[in-house]
Amino acid sequence: MADLVYATRTPETLSGELAAWIEVGASPRASLALDKCGRAHAWLKGRDYVDPQDIRAVVHDVFRHRLTLSFEAQGDGVDVDRVTDEIVKLVALP
């Protein structure tokens, strides 16, 4: 979870394209939201543990209002879901 959030703050380490798309990355509160939402998702699935699939299931909803995209991204029609897809694809989840 922390790696996903950190990737939004240092997108240039993953991709130049991501660096051009993200104006402001997610705050530490996004890590807390991923944790809480991941736990809730696992509980709804009848599990008492969180696995990477739970985080993948909620990451779009958490990042959707926590990332600020650049004017270039908005002009190119890139939305937060596409940026999140790229981050999830590039960040190794356990």
Residue, then its C-alpha position, 0 to 999 in steps of 0.5 A: m500500500a505504501d509503495l502504491v502511494y509513494a509511486t504517486r509522489t515520485p512517478e518519475t522513478l517509474s515512468g516519464e509518462l506518469a511524471a507528466w500526468i501527475e501534478v500532485g500525488a496521494s497523501p499519507r492519508a491515502s495509505l490509511a484509506l487503502d488499509k481501511c478499504g482493503r480490510a473492509h473489502a476482505w471482510l465483505k469477502g468473508r476473510d479476516y486477512v487482506d491480500p493484494q487482490d483486496i487492494r487492487a479492488v479498492v485502489h481506483d476508488v481511493f486514488r480517484h479523488r486523491l490524485t491531481l492530474s496535470f493539464e497535459a493529462q487532462g488535455d490528452g484525455v487521461d483520467v485518474d483510472r488510467v493513471t492508477d492502472e499504470i501505477v498498479k501495473l508498474v508497482a510490484l505487489p506481493 
